[in-house]
Amino acid sequence: MNYNDSIGAIGVGIILLAYFLNIFSFIKKDGNFYFILNIIGASIACFASYLIHYMPFIVLEATWAIVSILGLFKNIKKPQA
């Protein structure tokens, strides 16, 4: 596995970890930690896609990161009960 593959595997691994933790109810889908894991994972995967010049996944992962950032900000601004 080369450098680009390793970076991509780490990013995708973090996204899958967030999904796994959510599906098995270890973290909430609307919790800050879920959004943070998605932001980090998608950003790393986006960088790996940039390194190999694969535009479809650059767009996909950048969008995933941006939507997660927006979700995190929305969650932070939400009034706590």
Gaussian input, Z-matrix of N, CA and C with variables (Angstrom, degrees):
# hf/3-21g

backbone

0 1
 N
 C     1     B1
 C     2     B2     1     A1
 N     3     B3     2     A2     1     D1
 C     4     B4     3     A3     2     D2
 C     5     B5     4     A4     3     D3
 N     6     B6     5     A5     4     D4
 C     7     B7     6     A6     5     D5
 C     8     B8     7     A7     6     D6
 N     9     B9     8     A8     7     D7
 C    10    B10     9     A9     8     D8
 C    11    B11    10    A10     9     D9
 N    12    B12    11    A11    10    D10
 C    13    B13    12    A12    11    D11
 C    14    B14    13    A13    12    D12
 N    15    B15    14    A14    13    D13
 C    16    B16    15    A15    14    D14
 C    17    B17    16    A16    15    D15
 N    18    B18    17    A17    16    D16
 C    19    B19    18    A18    17    D17
 C    20    B20    19    A19    18    D18
 N    21    B21    20    A20    19    D19
 C    22    B22    21    A21    20    D20
 C    23    B23    22    A22    21    D21
 N    24    B24    23    A23    22    D22
 C    25    B25    24    A24    23    D23
 C    26    B26    25    A25    24    D24
 N    27    B27    26    A26    25    D25
 C    28    B28    27    A27    26    D26
 C    29    B29    28    A28    27    D27
 N    30    B30    29    A29    28    D28
 C    31    B31    30    A30    29    D29
 C    32    B32    31    A31    30    D30
 N    33    B33    32    A32    31    D31
 C    34    B34    33    A33    32    D32
 C    35    B35    34    A34    33    D33
 N    36    B36    35    A35    34    D34
 C    37    B37    36    A36    35    D35
 C    38    B38    37    A37    36    D36
 N    39    B39    38    A38    37    D37
 C    40    B40    39    A39    38    D38
 C    41    B41    40    A40    39    D39
 N    42    B42    41    A41    40    D40
 C    43    B43    42    A42    41    D41
 C    44    B44    43    A43    42    D42
 N    45    B45    44    A44    43    D43
 C    46    B46    45    A45    44    D44
 C    47    B47    46    A46    45    D45
 N    48    B48    47    A47    46    D46
 C    49    B49    48    A48    47    D47
 C    50    B50    49    A49    48    D48
 N    51    B51    50    A50    49    D49
 C    52    B52    51    A51    50    D50
 C    53    B53    52    A52    51    D51
 N    54    B54    53    A53    52    D52
 C    55    B55    54    A54    53    D53
 C    56    B56    55    A55    54    D54
 N    57    B57    56    A56    55    D55
 C    58    B58    57    A57    56    D56
 C    59    B59    58    A58    57    D57
 N    60    B60    59    A59    58    D58
 C    61    B61    60    A60    59    D59
 C    62    B62    61    A61    60    D60
 N    63    B63    62    A62    61    D61
 C    64    B64    63    A63    62    D62
 C    65    B65    64    A64    63    D63
 N    66    B66    65    A65    64    D64
 C    67    B67    66    A66    65    D65
 C    68    B68    67    A67    66    D66
 N    69    B69    68    A68    67    D67
 C    70    B70    69    A69    68    D68
 C    71    B71    70    A70    69    D69
 N    72    B72    71    A71    70    D70
 C    73    B73    72    A72    71    D71
 C    74    B74    73    A73    72    D72
 N    75    B75    74    A74    73    D73
 C    76    B76    75    A75    74    D74
 C    77    B77    76    A76    75    D75
 N    78    B78    77    A77    76    D76
 C    79    B79    78    A78    77    D77
 C    80    B80    79    A79    78    D78
 N    81    B81    80    A80    79    D79
 C    82    B82    81    A81    80    D80
 C    83    B83    82    A82    81    D81
 N    84    B84    83    A83    82    D82
 C    85    B85    84    A84    83    D83
 C    86    B86    85    A85    84    D84
 N    87    B87    86    A86    85    D85
 C    88    B88    87    A87    86    D86
 C    89    B89    88    A88    87    D87
 N    90    B90    89    A89    88    D88
 C    91    B91    90    A90    89    D89
 C    92    B92    91    A91    90    D90
 N    93    B93    92    A92    91    D91
 C    94    B94    93    A93    92    D92
 C    95    B95    94    A94    93    D93
 N    96    B96    95    A95    94    D94
 C    97    B97    96    A96    95    D95
 C    98    B98    97    A97    96    D96
 N    99    B99    98    A98    97    D97
 C   100   B100    99    A99    98    D98
 C   101   B101   100   A100    99    D99
 N   102   B102   101   A101   100   D100
 C   103   B103   102   A102   101   D101
 C   104   B104   103   A103   102   D102
 N   105   B105   104   A104   103   D103
 C   106   B106   105   A105   104   D104
 C   107   B107   106   A106   105   D105
 N   108   B108   107   A107   106   D106
 C   109   B109   108   A108   107   D107
 C   110   B110   109   A109   108   D108
 N   111   B111   110   A110   109   D109
 C   112   B112   111   A111   110   D110
 C   113   B113   112   A112   111   D111
 N   114   B114   113   A113   112   D112
 C   115   B115   114   A114   113   D113
 C   116   B116   115   A115   114   D114
 N   117   B117   116   A116   115   D115
 C   118   B118   117   A117   116   D116
 C   119   B119   118   A118   117   D117
 N   120   B120   119   A119   118   D118
 C   121   B121   120   A120   119   D119
 C   122   B122   121   A121   120   D120
 N   123   B123   122   A122   121   D121
 C   124   B124   123   A123   122   D122
 C   125   B125   124   A124   123   D123
 N   126   B126   125   A125   124   D124
 C   127   B127   126   A126   125   D125
 C   128   B128   127   A127   126   D126
 N   129   B129   128   A128   127   D127
 C   130   B130   129   A129   128   D128
 C   131   B131   130   A130   129   D129
 N   132   B132   131   A131   130   D130
 C   133   B133   132   A132   131   D131
 C   134   B134   133   A133   132   D132
 N   135   B135   134   A134   133   D133
 C   136   B136   135   A135   134   D134
 C   137   B137   136   A136   135   D135
 N   138   B138   137   A137   136   D136
 C   139   B139   138   A138   137   D137
 C   140   B140   139   A139   138   D138
 N   141   B141   140   A140   139   D139
 C   142   B142   141   A141   140   D140
 C   143   B143   142   A142   141   D141
 N   144   B144   143   A143   142   D142
 C   145   B145   144   A144   143   D143
 C   146   B146   145   A145   144   D144
 N   147   B147   146   A146   145   D145
 C   148   B148   147   A147   146   D146
 C   149   B149   148   A148   147   D147
 N   150   B150   149   A149   148   D148
 C   151   B151   150   A150   149   D149
 C   152   B152   151   A151   150   D150
 N   153   B153   152   A152   151   D151
 C   154   B154   153   A153   152   D152
 C   155   B155   154   A154   153   D153
 N   156   B156   155   A155   154   D154
 C   157   B157   156   A156   155   D155
 C   158   B158   157   A157   156   D156
 N   159   B159   158   A158   157   D157
 C   160   B160   159   A159   158   D158
 C   161   B161   160   A160   159   D159
 N   162   B162   161   A161   160   D160
 C   163   B163   162   A162   161   D161
 C   164   B164   163   A163   162   D162
 N   165   B165   164   A164   163   D163
 C   166   B166   165   A165   164   D164
 C   167   B167   166   A166   165   D165
 N   168   B168   167   A167   166   D166
 C   169   B169   168   A168   167   D167
 C   170   B170   169   A169   168   D168
 N   171   B171   170   A170   169   D169
 C   172   B172   171   A171   170   D170
 C   173   B173   172   A172   171   D171
 N   174   B174   173   A173   172   D172
 C   175   B175   174   A174   173   D173
 C   176   B176   175   A175   174   D174
 N   177   B177   176   A176   175   D175
 C   178   B178   177   A177   176   D176
 C   179   B179   178   A178   177   D177
 N   180   B180   179   A179   178   D178
 C   181   B181   180   A180   179   D179
 C   182   B182   181   A181   180   D180
 N   183   B183   182   A182   181   D181
 C   184   B184   183   A183   182   D182
 C   185   B185   184   A184   183   D183
 N   186   B186   185   A185   184   D184
 C   187   B187   186   A186   185   D185
 C   188   B188   187   A187   186   D186
 N   189   B189   188   A188   187   D187
 C   190   B190   189   A189   188   D188
 C   191   B191   190   A190   189   D189
 N   192   B192   191   A191   190   D190
 C   193   B193   192   A192   191   D191
 C   194   B194   193   A193   192   D192
 N   195   B195   194   A194   193   D193
 C   196   B196   195   A195   194   D194
 C   197   B197   196   A196   195   D195
 N   198   B198   197   A197   196   D196
 C   199   B199   198   A198   197   D197
 C   200   B200   199   A199   198   D198
 N   201   B201   200   A200   199   D199
 C   202   B202   201   A201   200   D200
 C   203   B203   202   A202   201   D201
 N   204   B204   203   A203   202   D202
 C   205   B205   204   A204   203   D203
 C   206   B206   205   A205   204   D204
 N   207   B207   206   A206   205   D205
 C   208   B208   207   A207   206   D206
 C   209   B209   208   A208   207   D207
 N   210   B210   209   A209   208   D208
 C   211   B211   210   A210   209   D209
 C   212   B212   211   A211   210   D210
 N   213   B213   212   A212   211   D211
 C   214   B214   213   A213   212   D212
 C   215   B215   214   A214   213   D213
 N   216   B216   215   A215   214   D214
 C   217   B217   216   A216   215   D215
 C   218   B218   217   A217   216   D216
 N   219   B219   218   A218   217   D217
 C   220   B220   219   A219   218   D218
 C   221   B221   220   A220   219   D219
 N   222   B222   221   A221   220   D220
 C   223   B223   222   A222   221   D221
 C   224   B224   223   A223   222   D222
 N   225   B225   224   A224   223   D223
 C   226   B226   225   A225   224   D224
 C   227   B227   226   A226   225   D225
 N   228   B228   227   A227   226   D226
 C   229   B229   228   A228   227   D227
 C   230   B230   229   A229   228   D228
 N   231   B231   230   A230   229   D229
 C   232   B232   231   A231   230   D230
 C   233   B233   232   A232   231   D231
 N   234   B234   233   A233   232   D232
 C   235   B235   234   A234   233   D233
 C   236   B236   235   A235   234   D234
 N   237   B237   236   A236   235   D235
 C   238   B238   237   A237   236   D236
 C   239   B239   238   A238   237   D237
 N   240   B240   239   A239   238   D238
 C   241   B241   240   A240   239   D239
 C   242   B242   241   A241   240   D240

   B1=1.4562
   B2=1.5255
   B3=1.3397
   B4=1.4572
   B5=1.5350
   B6=1.3150
   B7=1.4663
   B8=1.5299
   B9=1.3267
   B10=1.4643
   B11=1.5255
   B12=1.3331
   B13=1.4614
   B14=1.5226
   B15=1.3129
   B16=1.4691
   B17=1.5249
   B18=1.3268
   B19=1.4646
   B20=1.5278
   B21=1.3138
   B22=1.4581
   B23=1.5164
   B24=1.3300
   B25=1.4671
   B26=1.5259
   B27=1.3064
   B28=1.4680
   B29=1.5295
   B30=1.3233
   B31=1.4605
   B32=1.5165
   B33=1.3235
   B34=1.4592
   B35=1.5266
   B36=1.3142
   B37=1.4711
   B38=1.5184
   B39=1.3110
   B40=1.4708
   B41=1.5288
   B42=1.3238
   B43=1.4629
   B44=1.5310
   B45=1.3208
   B46=1.4611
   B47=1.5240
   B48=1.3206
   B49=1.4627
   B50=1.5260
   B51=1.3308
   B52=1.4706
   B53=1.5221
   B54=1.3185
   B55=1.4657
   B56=1.5233
   B57=1.3121
   B58=1.4582
   B59=1.5267
   B60=1.3304
   B61=1.4618
   B62=1.5223
   B63=1.3251
   B64=1.4668
   B65=1.5234
   B66=1.3108
   B67=1.4636
   B68=1.5267
   B69=1.3125
   B70=1.4591
   B71=1.5329
   B72=1.3329
   B73=1.4720
   B74=1.5293
   B75=1.3216
   B76=1.4652
   B77=1.5295
   B78=1.3261
   B79=1.4651
   B80=1.5216
   B81=1.3180
   B82=1.4689
   B83=1.5202
   B84=1.3350
   B85=1.4636
   B86=1.5164
   B87=1.3224
   B88=1.4606
   B89=1.5261
   B90=1.3329
   B91=1.4645
   B92=1.5173
   B93=1.3082
   B94=1.4674
   B95=1.5277
   B96=1.3302
   B97=1.4609
   B98=1.5315
   B99=1.3207
   B100=1.4659
   B101=1.5262
   B102=1.3324
   B103=1.4612
   B104=1.5292
   B105=1.3206
   B106=1.4644
   B107=1.5260
   B108=1.3323
   B109=1.4673
   B110=1.5281
   B111=1.3246
   B112=1.4647
   B113=1.5229
   B114=1.3203
   B115=1.4679
   B116=1.5235
   B117=1.3150
   B118=1.4615
   B119=1.5256
   B120=1.3352
   B121=1.4615
   B122=1.5160
   B123=1.3244
   B124=1.4639
   B125=1.5275
   B126=1.3199
   B127=1.4689
   B128=1.5226
   B129=1.3088
   B130=1.4659
   B131=1.5283
   B132=1.3349
   B133=1.4681
   B134=1.5262
   B135=1.3227
   B136=1.4612
   B137=1.5297
   B138=1.3183
   B139=1.4636
   B140=1.5258
   B141=1.3381
   B142=1.4637
   B143=1.5294
   B144=1.3302
   B145=1.4644
   B146=1.5248
   B147=1.3306
   B148=1.4660
   B149=1.5343
   B150=1.3196
   B151=1.4643
   B152=1.5194
   B153=1.3323
   B154=1.4680
   B155=1.5284
   B156=1.3427
   B157=1.4624
   B158=1.5291
   B159=1.3408
   B160=1.4614
   B161=1.5199
   B162=1.3294
   B163=1.4612
   B164=1.5363
   B165=1.3391
   B166=1.4713
   B167=1.5278
   B168=1.3059
   B169=1.4573
   B170=1.5190
   B171=1.2987
   B172=1.4690
   B173=1.5238
   B174=1.3250
   B175=1.4741
   B176=1.5269
   B177=1.3234
   B178=1.4583
   B179=1.5201
   B180=1.3125
   B181=1.4630
   B182=1.5240
   B183=1.3241
   B184=1.4639
   B185=1.5220
   B186=1.3240
   B187=1.4652
   B188=1.5206
   B189=1.3240
   B190=1.4640
   B191=1.5281
   B192=1.3038
   B193=1.4685
   B194=1.5268
   B195=1.3321
   B196=1.4680
   B197=1.5228
   B198=1.3194
   B199=1.4675
   B200=1.5356
   B201=1.3129
   B202=1.4644
   B203=1.5293
   B204=1.3286
   B205=1.4701
   B206=1.5207
   B207=1.3235
   B208=1.4625
   B209=1.5286
   B210=1.3189
   B211=1.4654
   B212=1.5138
   B213=1.3278
   B214=1.4613
   B215=1.5284
   B216=1.3272
   B217=1.4698
   B218=1.5232
   B219=1.3037
   B220=1.4734
   B221=1.5286
   B222=1.3156
   B223=1.4606
   B224=1.5289
   B225=1.3106
   B226=1.4646
   B227=1.5331
   B228=1.3444
   B229=1.4698
   B230=1.5267
   B231=1.3512
   B232=1.4537
   B233=1.5261
   B234=1.3360
   B235=1.4795
   B236=1.5318
   B237=1.3050
   B238=1.4688
   B239=1.5229
   B240=1.3238
   B241=1.4726
   B242=1.5105
   A1=107.64
   A2=115.63
   A3=119.10
   A4=111.10
   A5=116.26
   A6=122.81
   A7=111.59
   A8=117.44
   A9=121.79
   A10=111.21
   A11=115.73
   A12=119.86
   A13=111.23
   A14=116.54
   A15=120.38
   A16=111.18
   A17=116.70
   A18=120.95
   A19=109.87
   A20=117.26
   A21=121.60
   A22=112.70
   A23=116.39
   A24=120.62
   A25=111.10
   A26=116.97
   A27=120.36
   A28=109.67
   A29=117.14
   A30=120.86
   A31=112.31
   A32=116.17
   A33=120.34
   A34=110.34
   A35=117.00
   A36=120.64
   A37=112.16
   A38=116.77
   A39=120.58
   A40=110.31
   A41=117.58
   A42=121.01
   A43=110.06
   A44=116.97
   A45=120.57
   A46=111.81
   A47=117.23
   A48=121.11
   A49=110.06
   A50=116.49
   A51=120.45
   A52=110.19
   A53=116.76
   A54=121.24
   A55=110.67
   A56=117.67
   A57=122.76
   A58=110.95
   A59=117.02
   A60=120.74
   A61=111.18
   A62=116.40
   A63=120.47
   A64=111.40
   A65=117.72
   A66=121.97
   A67=111.27
   A68=117.44
   A69=120.98
   A70=112.53
   A71=115.66
   A72=124.09
   A73=114.31
   A74=116.59
   A75=119.56
   A76=110.60
   A77=115.88
   A78=121.62
   A79=108.56
   A80=116.17
   A81=121.31
   A82=110.54
   A83=115.70
   A84=119.47
   A85=112.02
   A86=117.62
   A87=120.62
   A88=111.61
   A89=115.77
   A90=120.53
   A91=111.74
   A92=115.76
   A93=120.97
   A94=112.41
   A95=117.06
   A96=120.22
   A97=111.01
   A98=117.29
   A99=121.67
   A100=110.47
   A101=115.96
   A102=119.82
   A103=111.21
   A104=116.93
   A105=120.88
   A106=110.94
   A107=116.54
   A108=119.42
   A109=110.85
   A110=117.17
   A111=120.58
   A112=111.97
   A113=117.19
   A114=120.38
   A115=110.47
   A116=116.68
   A117=121.06
   A118=110.74
   A119=116.25
   A120=120.56
   A121=112.79
   A122=116.70
   A123=120.28
   A124=111.40
   A125=117.01
   A126=120.25
   A127=111.13
   A128=116.80
   A129=120.64
   A130=110.30
   A131=116.92
   A132=120.41
   A133=110.82
   A134=117.18
   A135=121.26
   A136=110.53
   A137=116.35
   A138=120.53
   A139=110.67
   A140=116.53
   A141=119.72
   A142=110.62
   A143=117.28
   A144=121.06
   A145=110.83
   A146=115.88
   A147=120.80
   A148=110.52
   A149=116.43
   A150=120.59
   A151=112.09
   A152=116.93
   A153=119.61
   A154=111.59
   A155=116.54
   A156=122.36
   A157=112.20
   A158=116.36
   A159=120.92
   A160=109.27
   A161=114.63
   A162=122.92
   A163=114.92
   A164=120.13
   A165=117.74
   A166=112.92
   A167=117.56
   A168=119.68
   A169=112.53
   A170=117.77
   A171=119.60
   A172=108.38
   A173=115.81
   A174=120.38
   A175=110.46
   A176=117.59
   A177=121.81
   A178=111.82
   A179=116.72
   A180=120.54
   A181=112.11
   A182=117.85
   A183=120.07
   A184=110.01
   A185=116.39
   A186=120.56
   A187=110.45
   A188=117.01
   A189=122.21
   A190=109.85
   A191=117.45
   A192=121.30
   A193=111.27
   A194=116.90
   A195=120.45
   A196=110.98
   A197=117.42
   A198=120.83
   A199=109.87
   A200=117.50
   A201=120.57
   A202=111.82
   A203=116.84
   A204=120.78
   A205=109.60
   A206=116.63
   A207=120.31
   A208=111.08
   A209=116.64
   A210=120.85
   A211=112.00
   A212=116.60
   A213=120.69
   A214=110.35
   A215=116.88
   A216=119.99
   A217=111.32
   A218=116.49
   A219=120.99
   A220=109.98
   A221=116.24
   A222=121.30
   A223=111.45
   A224=116.46
   A225=120.85
   A226=110.47
   A227=116.28
   A228=120.34
   A229=113.00
   A230=117.26
   A231=121.25
   A232=109.94
   A233=117.21
   A234=119.62
   A235=110.14
   A236=115.62
   A237=120.66
   A238=109.64
   A239=116.47
   A240=120.88
   A241=111.53
   D1=129.29
   D2=-179.32
   D3=-88.78
   D4=-179.30
   D5=-176.26
   D6=-58.13
   D7=-47.68
   D8=-178.52
   D9=-61.09
   D10=-43.27
   D11=178.99
   D12=-64.24
   D13=-40.11
   D14=-179.77
   D15=-64.07
   D16=-44.53
   D17=178.21
   D18=-61.64
   D19=-47.02
   D20=179.05
   D21=-61.32
   D22=-41.26
   D23=179.64
   D24=-64.22
   D25=-37.97
   D26=177.99
   D27=-64.76
   D28=-47.08
   D29=-179.86
   D30=-60.90
   D31=-50.20
   D32=179.84
   D33=-65.10
   D34=-35.91
   D35=177.39
   D36=-61.00
   D37=-39.90
   D38=178.87
   D39=-67.35
   D40=-41.38
   D41=176.70
   D42=-61.34
   D43=-45.48
   D44=179.70
   D45=-66.35
   D46=-34.79
   D47=175.90
   D48=-61.78
   D49=-45.25
   D50=178.08
   D51=-59.79
   D52=-43.94
   D53=179.60
   D54=-62.69
   D55=-47.54
   D56=179.36
   D57=-59.55
   D58=-47.86
   D59=-179.13
   D60=-62.38
   D61=-34.84
   D62=178.07
   D63=-71.88
   D64=-48.57
   D65=-176.95
   D66=-59.59
   D67=-37.61
   D68=-179.06
   D69=-95.41
   D70=17.42
   D71=171.81
   D72=60.71
   D73=31.09
   D74=173.13
   D75=-82.85
   D76=-27.90
   D77=175.12
   D78=-136.78
   D79=157.54
   D80=179.71
   D81=-85.32
   D82=144.95
   D83=179.16
   D84=-68.57
   D85=-19.34
   D86=177.59
   D87=-109.73
   D88=19.36
   D89=178.15
   D90=-88.88
   D91=153.05
   D92=-179.66
   D93=-58.00
   D94=-38.97
   D95=-176.96
   D96=-63.14
   D97=-38.49
   D98=177.66
   D99=-61.56
   D100=-46.72
   D101=179.07
   D102=-63.63
   D103=-41.79
   D104=-178.76
   D105=-63.39
   D106=-44.52
   D107=177.76
   D108=-60.07
   D109=-42.16
   D110=178.85
   D111=-66.04
   D112=-39.90
   D113=178.04
   D114=-62.07
   D115=-48.47
   D116=-178.83
   D117=-63.92
   D118=-50.39
   D119=-178.12
   D120=-61.54
   D121=-46.42
   D122=-178.92
   D123=-66.81
   D124=-36.79
   D125=178.52
   D126=-65.44
   D127=-42.70
   D128=178.36
   D129=-65.97
   D130=-44.09
   D131=178.51
   D132=-64.31
   D133=-36.50
   D134=176.74
   D135=-63.11
   D136=-43.15
   D137=178.04
   D138=-61.94
   D139=-42.89
   D140=178.81
   D141=-62.96
   D142=-39.24
   D143=177.55
   D144=-65.11
   D145=-37.63
   D146=175.90
   D147=-62.19
   D148=-41.56
   D149=-178.69
   D150=-61.48
   D151=-32.78
   D152=-179.86
   D153=-99.47
   D154=5.88
   D155=176.13
   D156=58.03
   D157=45.31
   D158=179.19
   D159=-109.24
   D160=91.58
   D161=-171.47
   D162=-56.87
   D163=-41.11
   D164=-179.16
   D165=-57.21
   D166=-40.55
   D167=-179.54
   D168=-81.01
   D169=-24.38
   D170=171.66
   D171=-61.63
   D172=-47.61
   D173=179.61
   D174=-64.08
   D175=-46.46
   D176=-179.50
   D177=-58.40
   D178=-52.72
   D179=-175.69
   D180=-71.24
   D181=-34.51
   D182=176.00
   D183=-64.85
   D184=-42.28
   D185=177.84
   D186=-63.29
   D187=-43.70
   D188=178.61
   D189=-58.86
   D190=-44.45
   D191=179.89
   D192=-65.99
   D193=-43.70
   D194=-178.82
   D195=-65.11
   D196=-44.81
   D197=178.48
   D198=-62.25
   D199=-39.35
   D200=177.89
   D201=-66.31
   D202=-37.70
   D203=176.31
   D204=-63.29
   D205=-45.22
   D206=178.15
   D207=-62.13
   D208=-41.37
   D209=177.17
   D210=-62.40
   D211=-40.09
   D212=178.78
   D213=-64.47
   D214=-45.90
   D215=178.97
   D216=-62.49
   D217=-42.18
   D218=177.52
   D219=-61.44
   D220=-41.80
   D221=-179.38
   D222=-66.94
   D223=-38.66
   D224=-179.98
   D225=-67.47
   D226=-38.01
   D227=-178.89
   D228=-77.65
   D229=-15.25
   D230=-177.96
   D231=-64.66
   D232=132.48
   D233=178.43
   D234=-62.16
   D235=133.35
   D236=179.64
   D237=-87.13
   D238=132.19
   D239=-178.46
   D240=-86.42

